[in-house]
Amino acid sequence: MKFRKISFFDSKHCEIETQAAGDTVLHRIKVLGPLGREERIPIYEETLKLTKSPHYFCIVDNSQGHENNLSYDDMLFFSKMLTKGGITHFFNAVVTNDHRYADIIKLTGAVSKLAGITSETVSAGNPEQAEAFILEKIKETVGNS
C-alpha cells in the first residue's frame, strides 16, 4: 500500500501529517506538548474533515512523554465527534513509554463500545511497532487497495 501526503497541520501542541492510499487515510500525529480536551478538539476537527471513509487510522508519537490528560467525559465527547463524523471503526497506535497508558487504552475501548465504534488502541515502544499494527489493521479492515 503506497501512501501519499495530503495534508499537514500544526499547532503548539502537535503536528499532524495526513496520508492517503485510495480512500484509506492515515493520520500521523507528533505530540509537542500536553494534550487535554481543548487541545484535541482542533485535531479531531481537522482529521475528520480528511477522513472520507468510516475507518479512522492514527499513529500518535508521544515518545517525548507529554502529559495526556483525558477524563471519561472527555472520551465520551470525542467518541460523539467520531460518530457524528461517520466513523464506525477507530484504530490507534500510540508510541509511548508511559506505563499508565494502559488505563487510557482500557477506557478508550469501553467508551468506544458504548458509542458503537469498533476500536482498538495499542501502546507501542517505537514507531515501527506502531506502524506495523496500523498497517495490519488497514489490511484486515479495508484490504490492500
PyMOL commands that set and color helices and strands:
alter all, ss='L'
color gray80, all
select helices_A, chain A and resi 37-50+72-84+101-115+127-142
alter helices_A, ss='H'
color red, helices_A
select strands_A, chain A and resi 4-10+14-21+24-31+55-61+89-95+118-124
alter strands_A, ss='S'
color yellow, strands_A
deselect
rebuild
show_as cartoon
